[in-house]
Amino acid sequence: MLQLWYQKPATYWEEALPLGNGRLGAMVWSGVDHETLSLNEDSLWSGYPKCADIPGAVEYYKQAQQLAREKKYSEAQELLEDMFLSDYTQSYLPLADLKLELEHPQGDVENYRRSLSLEDAISRLTYTIGGTTYTREAFVSAPDQAIVLRIQADKPGSITLKARFDCRLRSSCTIEDGRLVLDGVAPSQVDPSYLGETPNPIVYEENPQKKGMRFCAILEAQAQGGTIHPWEDALEITGADSVTLLVAAQTSFNGPFRQPYLDGKPYKELCLKDLNAAAAQSFEALRQRHMEDYKSYFDRVSMNLGPDEDEVPTVERLARWNEDVDPQRYALLYQYGRYLIISGSRPGTQPTNLQGIWNKHLRAAWSSNYTININTEMNYWPVETANLSELHQPLLQFLHDTLRVTGAHTALTHYGARGFVAHHNTDIWGLSNPVGNHGRGTGSYAYWPLSAGWLCSHAFEHYLFTQDKDFLRETGYPIIRDAGRFFLDVLIENADGKLIFSPSTSPENVFIYNGKRCSVAETTTMTMAIVRETLENLAACCQILDTDPDLAKEVHAALERLPQFKIGSRGELLEWNEELEEAEPEHRHTSHLYALYPAHLISTDGTPELANACRRTLELRGDESTGWALAWRISLWAHLHDGEHAYQVLKKQLRPIDGSLPQYSLSGGGSYPNMFGGHPPFQIDSNYGACAGIAELFLQSWDGNIDLLPAVPKALGTGTIRGLRARGGVTVDLDFRDGKLEQAVLTRTAAGQEAFTLRYAGKEKAVTLAQGQPLTVAGSEF
């Protein structure tokens, strides 16, 4: 059974177990006398719509461009920091804690066991005290949009508890019709935590035009036996046989362009509607509907890599992270990533942020925002290969409906360009300006106008996996087209007559130039890789959809003039346009390897010299880094077809991290006790990145090629996998033993038939796949 389980309650947040339906999140602590469910609602952010673009900024951009051309890199950076950077994003906020105080008979706690089943997305707790056995089940239902907690005992009348909300936002609790109602308003402004102790880090404006969104959560208690007594700010249940608690929550967020306080949704009415619908059903019906919905996603993929050591508590399995034992841990890690996708991203919800949908902090690390120079993209790397394609929708819709709109204004104001641009951060309001607020040194992360290009690749990937032309025409192409138009307008000629995007940075990295630390160069490898990929995807869209021939000609003309990647004196892929001294040779970002993965501009078979340069770069960067950086390295090594090296990095994803320590006090990635990934602090991207990387060990697909077991390590060499997805609309099942393919079954789900080249162990086999007709291929056929 795929589960996380423990023999004691959570004592800090990263020991609690996550539940979610894409919109509502809950962290379950499973204390005996004191239970806590830490609650989130994915649209609860600080702030309100506003534009922070700087009028006239384009003139400073052009001046910085000229300075970079003259290799006055420090001067270019200082100009951008002083005149080009603007406000920070807003923050994702915690909703409240649901606190329970429970009474028990005298006696010691025995047989305590709490767990999270990945197979049905239910948290369970059992324990015995004073001869009475208690059980709790919790889940967050997507069909019924409610958080559900069921408490039972094996002796009648044994359940007595008091339930209340604990909210750190400006709010009040009242009793209405026997229910506990939390009603509040979010701050107008929350400063990022990395700014330290600012004078007014959390601001509630009194001007209605500047007020934040409203929110509410409503609790209903249903008891079999016993009595329910509403207090002023709590519900008390006495002497019940069983208790079901239902929580619904909503905010007034009404889209990124409407003032949420004055023009918000009728949040309380919507919350009551959700709660009334859930309360009309039995607990058994709620649970059944939840399980059927969840399993319709989760059961699409199975992975068996060895005997299941399910009888061993999760913390003990993590403690052996550096031993080549228990290979099924990696199937658990993979499926946990899929679980977190299903629980955190559903059609119609917000995209997952730095912490998915789970956050306890008013000023979370990096504002728990959308960090779009790697982290948000990594959140969605596994969705297609993991057979969860529909769950890409929140990100893709956000790009189409929000960021493409705000980013068009920024593109025109800051760059004088068509199309749209975004930088390294955004939020629920679609902030697209470069942040930093004129701070010295902030250019290393704040000036990075490439995220629209990176993000639009997700739209094309979604098409490649689904072959859905309607999606491409209506949603994907407008995103890709507008990102490409921006690049076409900002490209300039360098001294070699090549077209480059200048000035540019490599995300968050620094070089030494004329004795100074600097981030702004004439251009960078990652910049030009994203430009090339975006324009190639745009050209492909024009051909697929038979549209915009004049634009296609402009794109092809630009592609012919883009520079090639460069190799440095150590055999590494250069990060900047010239060989520059690295200030931090083992930097966490491997941005210049974007062309290897997630793009496919570099490959071992197509560009072997550049692939070797990527290998050398990884060797120089080293195998120790933050959680998400390690996750990226798994896929990079997998695409160099070095499964053993990928495995050594993968092992570190399970390395235990103590979450009881201050969030910024640790270094080196790994897993918290609840298997949340650690930067540290907690960032969910490494869970998703590791999930993607594990799939890349067993299956890769590009340009009509499907690679079977391209990088499987010896320690994971025996197993069965069902349901992985390949580009071209193909589902793949794999059976393998001792690192050798026994058989693969390939089924095309997209319409029509298509030719593919299967590749395994250096050999190729041409096949044609037709919709709904499985093709079985034995390893011996290669």
C-alpha positions in Angstrom: 0.0 0.0 0.0 1.3 3.4 -0.9 1.2 5.4 2.3 3.1 7.6 4.7 2.7 6.6 8.3 4.0 7.5 11.8 3.9 6.4 15.4 3.5 9.8 17.0 1.6 13.1 16.4 3.1 15.9 14.4 4.9 18.4 16.6 5.6 21.0 13.8 4.0 21.8 10.5 6.4 19.8 8.3 5.4 16.7 10.2 1.7 17.2 9.5 0.1 15.5 6.5 -1.2 17.4 3.5 -4.7 17.0 2.0 -6.2 19.1 -0.8 -8.7 19.3 -3.6 -6.8 21.8 -5.7 -8.5 24.8 -4.1 -8.8 23.9 -0.4 -5.8 22.6 1.6 -5.4 21.1 5.0 -2.4 19.9 7.1 -3.5 17.3 9.6 -1.5 17.1 12.8 -3.3 14.2 14.5 -2.7 15.1 18.1 -4.5 13.0 20.7 -6.0 15.7 23.0 -5.4 18.6 20.7 -6.1 18.2 17.0 -5.1 20.8 14.4 -6.0 21.1 10.8 -4.1 24.0 9.2 -6.3 25.4 6.4 -5.6 27.1 3.1 -7.7 28.4 0.3 -5.7 28.9 -2.9 -7.0 32.3 -3.8 -6.3 33.9 -0.4 -3.6 36.4 -1.2 -2.7 39.9 0.1 -3.2 42.9 -2.1 -5.5 44.0 -4.9 -5.1 44.8 -8.6 -2.6 47.5 -9.4 0.0 48.2 -12.1 3.6 48.8 -11.0 5.0 49.4 -14.4 7.3 52.5 -14.6 6.3 55.0 -17.3 9.3 55.9 -19.4 11.2 52.8 -18.4 11.9 51.8 -22.0 14.4 54.7 -22.3 16.5 53.3 -19.4 16.3 49.8 -21.0 17.8 51.2 -24.2 20.5 53.0 -22.2 21.3 49.7 -20.4 21.4 47.9 -23.7 24.0 50.3 -25.0 26.1 50.0 -21.8 26.0 46.2 -22.1 27.1 46.5 -25.8 30.1 48.5 -24.6 30.7 45.8 -21.9 30.0 48.2 -19.1 28.2 45.5 -17.2 28.2 47.0 -13.7 27.0 50.4 -15.1 24.2 48.6 -16.9 23.1 46.7 -13.8 23.1 49.8 -11.6 21.1 51.7 -14.1 18.5 48.9 -14.3 18.4 48.6 -10.5 18.0 52.4 -10.0 15.5 53.1 -12.8 13.9 49.9 -14.1 12.8 47.8 -11.1 9.5 48.2 -9.3 7.3 46.8 -6.6 7.4 43.3 -5.1 4.7 40.6 -5.5 2.0 40.0 -2.9 1.9 37.0 -0.6 -0.1 33.8 -0.4 -1.7 33.6 3.1 -2.9 31.0 5.5 -6.6 30.8 6.1 -6.9 29.6 9.7 -6.3 26.6 11.9 -9.2 24.4 12.9 -8.5 23.5 16.5 -10.1 20.7 18.4 -9.8 20.0 22.2 -10.8 16.4 22.9 -11.6 14.7 26.1 -10.5 11.1 26.8 -10.8 8.5 29.6 -7.9 8.1 31.9 -5.0 6.0 30.7 -2.0 5.9 28.4 -2.2 6.2 24.7 -1.6 2.8 23.0 -1.3 1.6 19.4 -1.0 5.1 18.0 -0.8 5.2 14.2 -1.4 8.1 11.8 -1.2 7.7 8.1 -1.8 9.3 4.7 -2.9 6.9 2.0 -1.9 8.0 -1.5 -4.3 5.5 -3.0 -7.4 7.2 -1.7 -6.2 10.6 -0.4 -7.4 10.0 3.1 -5.6 10.8 6.4 -6.3 8.2 9.1 -5.6 8.1 12.8 -6.1 5.3 15.3 -5.2 5.0 19.0 -6.5 3.4 22.1 -6.8 5.1 25.5 -8.5 3.9 28.6 -9.8 0.8 26.8 -11.5 2.9 24.1 -10.3 2.9 20.5 -10.7 6.1 18.6 -10.4 6.6 14.8 -10.3 9.7 12.7 -10.5 10.0 8.9 -10.0 13.3 7.0 -10.1 14.2 3.4 -10.7 17.2 1.2 -13.4 16.6 -1.4 -13.2 18.0 -4.9 -16.7 17.0 -5.9 -18.2 18.5 -2.8 -15.7 21.3 -2.2 -15.5 20.6 1.6 -12.9 19.6 4.2 -14.3 16.5 6.0 -13.2 15.1 9.4 -14.9 12.0 10.9 -14.2 11.0 14.5 -15.4 7.7 15.9 -15.0 5.5 18.9 -15.8 1.9 19.6 -17.8 2.7 22.7 -21.0 4.8 22.6 -20.9 8.3 24.0 -17.1 8.5 24.1 -16.6 11.6 22.0 -16.5 15.0 23.6 -14.8 17.9 22.0 -14.7 21.7 21.4 -14.0 23.1 17.9 -12.9 26.6 17.1 -11.0 28.6 14.4 -7.7 30.3 15.1 -7.0 32.9 12.4 -4.1 35.4 12.4 -5.7 37.6 9.8 -8.1 40.4 10.6 -11.3 38.5 11.3 -14.1 37.6 13.7 -16.0 34.4 14.6 -19.7 34.2 15.2 -22.4 31.5 15.5 -25.0 31.6 12.7 -27.7 28.9 12.5 -25.7 26.6 14.8 -22.6 26.9 12.6 -19.3 28.5 13.4 -18.5 31.3 10.9 -15.1 32.9 10.4 -15.3 36.1 8.4 -12.3 38.3 7.6 -10.3 40.5 5.3 -6.8 40.0 3.9 -4.0 42.6 4.2 -3.6 45.2 1.5 0.2 44.7 1.5 2.6 42.1 2.9 6.3 42.7 2.5 8.4 39.8 1.4 10.1 38.0 4.4 13.5 38.3 2.8 13.4 42.1 3.3 13.7 41.5 7.0 12.1 43.7 9.7 10.5 46.5 7.6 8.6 49.3 9.4 5.1 48.1 8.4 5.4 44.6 7.0 1.7 43.8 7.0 -0.7 46.7 6.1 -4.5 46.8 6.3 -5.6 49.9 4.4 -8.8 51.7 5.4 -9.5 53.1 2.0 -12.0 50.6 0.4 -10.2 51.1 -3.0 -7.1 49.6 -1.4 -8.6 46.9 0.8 -7.7 43.3 0.4 -10.1 40.4 -0.4 -12.6 39.1 2.0 -12.8 35.5 3.1 -14.8 33.1 5.2 -14.8 29.6 6.5 -17.8 27.9 8.0 -17.8 24.9 10.2 -20.8 22.5 10.7 -20.7 19.7 13.2 -22.9 16.6 12.8 -23.1 14.2 15.8 -24.6 10.8 16.2 -25.8 10.7 19.8 -24.8 13.3 22.4 -25.4 17.1 22.1 -24.0 20.0 20.2 -23.8 23.3 22.0 -22.8 26.5 20.2 -20.7 28.9 22.2 -19.8 32.5 21.2 -16.7 31.4 19.2 -16.8 27.6 19.3 -18.9 24.5 18.9 -18.9 21.9 21.7 -20.0 18.3 21.2 -20.6 16.2 24.3 -21.1 12.4 24.7 -21.4 11.6 21.0 -20.9 8.2 19.4 -19.4 9.8 16.3 -18.8 13.3 14.9 -18.5 14.6 11.4 -17.0 18.1 10.9 -17.5 19.9 7.6 -15.6 23.0 6.6 -16.3 25.1 3.5 -14.3 28.2 2.6 -14.3 30.9 0.0 -12.8 34.3 -0.8 -14.1 37.3 -2.6 -11.3 37.1 -5.3 -13.2 37.8 -8.5 -10.3 37.6 -11.0 -7.1 39.6 -11.2 -8.6 42.8 -12.6 -11.4 43.4 -10.1 -11.1 45.1 -6.7 -11.8 42.1 -4.4 -13.3 44.2 -1.6 -15.6 46.4 -3.6 -16.2 44.2 -6.6 -15.6 40.7 -5.2 -17.5 37.5 -5.5 -20.4 36.9 -3.0 -18.0 34.8 -1.0 -20.2 34.0 2.0 -23.1 33.0 -0.1 -20.9 30.7 -2.1 -19.4 29.2 1.0 -22.9 28.5 2.4 -23.8 26.9 -0.9 -20.8 24.6 -0.7 -21.5 23.7 2.9 -25.2 23.1 2.5 -24.6 20.7 -0.4 -22.0 18.8 1.5 -24.1 18.7 4.7 -27.0 17.1 2.8 -25.0 14.0 2.1 -23.9 11.2 4.5 -20.3 10.8 5.4 -20.1 7.6 3.5 -21.5 9.3 0.4 -19.0 12.1 0.7 -16.1 9.7 1.1 -17.2 7.6 -1.8 -17.5 10.6 -4.1 -14.1 11.9 -3.0 -12.4 8.5 -3.6 -14.0 8.0 -7.0 -12.9 11.5 -8.1 -9.4 11.2 -6.8 -8.8 7.7 -8.1 -9.9 8.7 -11.6 -6.6 10.6 -11.7 -4.3 8.6 -9.4 -5.0 5.1 -10.7 -3.8 6.0 -14.2 -0.2 5.2 -13.3 1.3 2.4 -11.2 4.9 1.9 -10.4 6.4 -1.1 -8.7 10.2 -1.1 -8.1 10.5 -3.8 -5.6 9.1 -5.3 -2.3 7.0 -2.8 -0.4 8.5 -2.1 3.1 5.2 -0.6 4.1 5.5 -2.0 7.7 8.4 0.4 8.3 7.4 3.9 9.5 8.2 6.6 7.0 10.8 8.4 9.1 12.8 5.1 9.3 12.6 4.6 5.6 13.9 8.2 5.1 16.7 7.6 7.6 18.3 5.0 5.3 18.4 7.5 2.4 22.0 6.8 1.5 21.6 3.0 1.5 20.8 1.0 -1.7 17.8 -0.6 0.0 14.0 -0.3 -0.3 13.8 0.7 -4.0 10.0 1.1 -3.6 10.8 4.3 -1.7 11.3 5.9 -5.0 8.0 4.7 -6.3 6.5 6.2 -3.1 8.3 9.5 -3.8 7.1 9.5 -7.4 3.5 8.7 -6.5 3.6 11.3 -3.7 4.5 13.9 -6.3 1.5 12.8 -8.4 -0.6 12.9 -5.2 0.5 16.5 -4.5 -0.3 17.5 -8.1 -3.8 16.0 -7.9 -4.3 17.6 -4.5 -2.9 21.0 -5.5 -3.9 21.7 -9.1 -7.3 21.1 -10.5 -9.1 22.7 -13.5 -10.5 26.0 -12.4 -8.2 26.5 -9.5 -5.1 28.8 -9.1 -1.7 27.4 -10.2 0.4 25.8 -7.5 2.7 28.3 -5.9 6.1 27.8 -4.1 4.3 25.8 -1.4 1.7 24.2 -3.6 -1.5 25.3 -1.7 -0.1 24.6 1.8 1.3 27.5 3.8 1.4 28.4 7.5 3.2 31.8 7.4 1.8 35.3 7.1 5.2 36.2 5.5 6.1 33.0 3.9 9.5 32.3 2.4 9.7 34.2 -0.9 6.1 35.2 -0.3 5.0 31.7 -1.3 4.4 33.4 -4.7 4.9 32.2 -8.2 8.7 32.2 -8.7 8.8 31.9 -12.5 12.5 31.6 -13.2 12.4 27.9 -12.4 10.1 27.0 -9.5 6.6 27.4 -11.0 7.7 25.7 -14.2 9.1 22.8 -12.2 5.8 22.4 -10.4 4.3 21.5 -13.8 7.1 19.4 -15.3 5.6 16.0 -14.4 2.0 16.6 -15.2 2.1 15.3 -18.8 4.4 12.3 -18.3 2.5 11.4 -15.1 -0.7 11.1 -17.1 -2.3 14.2 -15.4 -2.6 16.4 -18.4 -5.8 18.1 -17.4 -4.1 19.4 -14.3 -1.9 21.6 -16.4 -5.0 23.8 -17.0 -4.6 26.2 -14.0 -1.1 27.3 -15.2 -2.1 27.5 -18.9 -5.3 29.4 -18.2 -3.4 31.8 -15.9 -0.9 32.5 -18.7 -3.7 33.0 -21.3 -6.1 35.0 -19.2 -3.9 36.9 -16.8 -0.2 37.1 -17.4 -0.6 37.6 -21.1 -2.7 40.7 -20.4 -0.6 42.3 -17.6 2.6 41.3 -19.4 1.5 43.1 -22.6 1.4 46.4 -20.7 4.8 45.8 -19.2 6.3 44.8 -22.6 5.2 48.1 -24.1 6.1 50.2 -21.1 9.4 48.8 -20.2 10.7 47.5 -23.6 8.6 49.2 -26.3 7.7 45.8 -27.6 4.7 43.9 -28.8 3.6 40.6 -27.2 4.0 40.0 -23.4 6.8 39.8 -20.9 7.1 38.6 -17.3 10.1 38.6 -15.0 11.1 36.3 -12.2 8.0 36.7 -9.9 4.3 37.0 -10.3 1.3 36.6 -8.1 -2.5 36.0 -8.2 -2.8 39.6 -9.6 -0.5 38.8 -12.5 2.3 41.1 -11.6 4.7 41.2 -14.5 7.1 44.1 -13.8 10.6 43.4 -12.6 10.6 43.6 -8.8 13.4 44.7 -6.6 12.1 48.2 -5.7 15.4 49.8 -6.8 17.5 47.8 -4.4 21.2 47.5 -5.1 22.2 43.9 -6.1 18.6 42.9 -6.8 19.2 42.8 -10.6 20.7 39.3 -10.2 17.1 38.0 -9.8 14.8 40.9 -10.6 16.0 41.7 -14.1 15.1 38.5 -15.9 12.5 39.1 -18.7 12.5 35.5 -20.0 9.7 33.8 -18.0 7.0 34.3 -20.6 9.2 32.4 -23.0 9.8 29.6 -20.6 6.2 29.4 -19.5 4.8 29.3 -23.0 6.8 26.1 -23.6 4.3 24.5 -21.3 1.5 25.3 -23.7 3.3 23.6 -26.6 4.3 20.6 -24.5 0.6 20.2 -23.6 -0.2 20.1 -27.2 2.6 17.6 -28.0 1.4 15.2 -25.4 -2.4 15.6 -26.1 -2.4 16.4 -29.8 -5.3 18.7 -29.0 -5.5 21.2 -31.9 -8.5 23.0 -30.4 -6.4 23.7 -27.3 -3.5 24.9 -29.4 -5.6 27.2 -31.5 -7.7 28.7 -28.7 -5.3 28.8 -25.7 -1.8 27.6 -26.5 -1.1 29.5 -29.7 -2.0 33.0 -28.4 0.4 32.5 -25.5 3.2 31.2 -27.7 2.6 33.9 -30.4 2.7 36.8 -27.9 5.8 35.5 -26.2 7.5 35.1 -29.5 6.4 38.6 -30.7 8.1 40.1 -27.7 11.4 38.4 -28.5 11.2 39.4 -32.2 10.9 43.0 -31.1 13.7 43.1 -28.5 16.4 41.1 -30.5 19.3 43.3 -31.6 22.4 42.7 -33.6 25.7 42.0 -31.8 29.2 42.7 -33.0 29.2 39.4 -34.9 26.0 40.2 -36.7 23.9 37.7 -34.7 20.6 38.5 -33.0 20.7 38.5 -29.2 18.5 39.6 -26.3 20.5 42.2 -24.5 21.2 43.0 -21.7 20.5 39.7 -19.9 21.2 37.8 -16.7 21.4 34.1 -15.8 18.9 33.7 -13.0 20.3 34.7 -9.6 23.9 34.0 -10.6 26.9 36.4 -10.4 30.2 36.7 -12.2 33.3 38.8 -11.4 34.1 41.5 -14.0 36.8 44.1 -13.5 37.0 43.1 -9.9 33.3 43.6 -9.2 30.4 41.2 -8.6 28.0 41.6 -11.5 24.9 39.8 -13.0 24.1 41.7 -16.1 25.9 40.6 -19.2 25.4 41.3 -22.9 23.4 38.1 -23.1 23.4 34.6 -21.6 23.1 31.0 -22.7 19.7 30.4 -21.0 18.3 33.6 -22.6 19.2 32.6 -26.1 18.0 29.0 -25.5 14.6 30.2 -24.4 14.4 32.6 -27.3 15.3 29.9 -29.8 12.9 27.4 -28.3 10.1 29.9 -28.2 10.6 30.9 -31.8 10.9 27.3 -33.0 7.6 26.4 -31.2 6.0 29.5 -32.7 7.1 28.5 -36.2 5.7 25.0 -35.6 2.4 26.4 -34.4 2.1 28.5 -37.5 2.6 25.3 -39.6 0.3 23.1 -37.6 -2.5 25.6 -37.5 -1.8 27.0 -41.0 -1.9 30.5 -39.8 0.0 33.8 -39.7 2.4 33.2 -42.7 4.0 36.7 -42.4 4.7 36.1 -38.8 6.2 32.7 -39.6 8.6 34.3 -42.2 9.7 36.8 -39.6 10.3 34.0 -37.1 12.3 31.8 -39.6 14.4 34.8 -40.5 15.3 35.5 -36.9 16.1 31.9 -36.2 18.7 31.8 -38.9 20.5 34.6 -37.2 20.6 33.4 -33.6 24.0 32.6 -32.1 25.2 29.0 -31.3 26.0 27.8 -27.9 29.6 28.2 -26.7 32.0 25.9 -24.9 34.5 27.2 -22.4 38.2 26.5 -21.7 37.3 23.8 -19.2 35.1 22.0 -21.6 31.9 23.4 -20.0 28.9 25.0 -21.6 29.4 28.8 -21.1 26.8 30.5 -19.0 27.2 34.0 -20.4 28.0 35.3 -23.8 31.7 35.2 -23.0 33.9 33.3 -20.5 33.6 35.1 -17.2 34.8 34.3 -13.7 32.1 32.6 -11.6 31.6 34.2 -8.2 30.0 30.9 -7.0 31.2 27.9 -9.1 28.8 25.5 -7.3 25.7 27.8 -7.7 22.4 26.1 -7.2 20.9 27.2 -10.6 21.9 25.3 -13.7 20.2 27.8 -16.0 22.5 27.5 -18.9 21.6 23.8 -19.2 18.0 24.7 -20.0 18.8 23.6 -23.6 19.4 20.0 -22.4 16.3 19.9 -20.1 13.5 20.9 -20.0 14.2 21.9 -23.6 15.7 19.5 -26.2 18.0 21.8 -28.1 21.0 19.7 -26.9 21.0 15.9 -26.8 23.5 13.1 -26.6 22.7 11.9 -30.1 21.9 15.2 -31.9 24.6 17.4 -30.4 27.1 15.1 -28.7 29.8 17.8 -28.2 27.4 20.1 -26.5 26.0 17.3 -24.4 29.5 16.5 -23.2 29.9 20.2 -22.3 26.7 19.9 -20.3 28.2 16.9 -18.5 31.3 18.9 -17.7 29.2 21.7 -16.4 27.3 19.4 -14.0 30.6 18.0 -12.8 31.9 21.4 -12.0 28.6 22.5 -10.3 28.7 19.4 -8.1 26.0 17.2 -6.7 25.1 19.2 -3.5 22.5 21.9 -3.6 19.0 22.9 -2.6 16.1 20.6 -3.0 14.7 21.9 -6.3 18.2 22.3 -7.7 18.9 18.6 -7.0 15.6 17.7 -8.6 16.6 19.5 -11.8 19.9 17.7 -11.8 18.1 14.3 -11.8 16.5 15.1 -15.1 19.7 16.7 -16.5 21.7 13.5 -15.8 18.9 11.4 -17.1 19.0 13.3 -20.4 22.7 12.6 -20.5 21.7 8.9 -20.2 23.7 8.6 -17.0 21.2 6.8 -14.7 23.8 6.0 -12.0 24.7 9.7 -11.5 21.0 10.6 -11.6 20.3 8.0 -8.9 23.0 9.4 -6.6 21.3 12.8 -6.8 17.9 11.3 -6.5 18.9 9.6 -3.2 19.4 13.1 -1.7 15.7 13.9 -2.2 15.0 11.5 0.7 17.7 12.9 3.0 16.0 13.9 6.3 15.6 17.6 7.2 14.6 18.7 10.7 11.8 21.2 10.3 11.8 22.2 13.9 14.7 24.5 13.2 14.3 28.0 11.9 13.4 27.9 8.2 16.5 29.6 6.9 19.0 27.9 9.2 19.7 24.8 7.1 21.3 24.1 3.8 21.2 21.1 1.4 18.0 19.6 0.0 16.1 16.6 1.2 12.8 15.6 2.8 11.0 16.8 5.9 9.3 14.0 7.9 6.1 14.4 5.9 8.2 14.0 2.7 7.7 17.6 1.7 10.7 18.7 -0.2 13.1 21.2 1.4 15.1 24.0 -0.2 15.2 24.3 2.8 12.8 25.8 3.9 9.9 23.9 2.4 9.3 24.4 -1.3 7.1 22.0 -3.1 9.0 22.3 -6.4 11.5 19.6 -5.4 8.6 17.1 -4.9 7.3 17.9 -8.4 10.8 18.0 -9.9 11.8 14.7 -8.4 8.6 13.2 -9.7 9.4 14.4 -13.2 13.0 13.2 -12.9 12.0 9.7 -11.9 9.8 9.4 -15.0 12.7 10.6 -17.2 14.8 7.7 -16.0 12.4 5.2 -17.5 10.9 7.0 -20.5 11.8 10.0 -22.7 10.3 11.2 -25.9 11.2 13.8 -28.5 10.6 14.5 -32.1 8.8 11.2 -32.8 11.4 9.2 -30.8 10.4 7.2 -27.7 13.3 6.1 -25.6 12.6 3.1 -23.4 14.7 2.8 -20.2 17.1 5.5 -21.3 18.7 6.0 -17.9 17.5 3.4 -15.5 20.0 2.9 -12.6 21.0 -0.5 -11.4 19.3 0.0 -8.0 16.0 0.6 -9.8 16.5 -1.9 -12.5 13.7 -4.4 -11.8 10.0 -3.4 -11.9 6.8 -2.7 -13.7 5.4 0.7 -14.6 2.0 1.3 -16.1 0.5 4.5 -17.6 3.4 6.8 -18.3 2.8 9.3 -21.2 5.0 10.0 -24.2 4.7 12.9 -26.7 2.4 12.1 -29.6 -0.5 11.0 -27.4 1.0 7.7 -26.3 0.6 5.7 -23.1 3.5 3.4 -22.2 3.7 0.4 -20.0 7.1 -1.1 -19.1 8.3 -4.4 -17.7 12.0 -4.7 -16.9 14.4 -6.9 -15.0 18.0 -6.3 -14.0 18.1 -3.1 -16.1 16.9 -4.9 -19.2 13.6 -4.3 -21.0 11.3 -7.4 -21.0 8.5 -5.7 -22.9 6.8 -2.4 -23.5 3.1 -1.9 -24.4 2.4 1.3 -26.3 -1.1 2.7 -26.9 -1.9 5.8 -28.8 -4.8 7.7 -27.3 -4.8 10.6 -29.8 -6.8 10.3 -32.9 -5.5 8.7 -36.1 -2.2 6.9 -36.5 1.4 8.1 -36.3 4.8 6.7 -37.0 7.3 6.6 -34.1 10.9 5.3 -33.6 11.4 3.2 -30.5 14.9 3.4 -29.1 16.4 1.0 -26.6 20.0 0.0 -25.7 21.4 1.9 -28.8 19.1 0.2 -31.2 16.0 1.5 -33.0 12.7 0.0 -34.2 10.2 1.8 -36.4 6.5 1.4 -35.5 3.1 2.8 -36.4 0.7 3.4 -33.6 -3.1 3.7 -34.2 -5.6 5.1 -31.7 -6.8 2.5 -29.2 -4.7 -0.3 -30.6 -2.0 -1.5 -28.1 1.3 -2.6 -29.5 3.5 -5.0 -27.5 7.2 -4.9 -28.2 9.7 -7.3 -26.5 13.1 -6.2 -25.5 14.5 -9.0 -27.6 13.2 -7.3 -30.7 15.9 -4.7 -30.5 
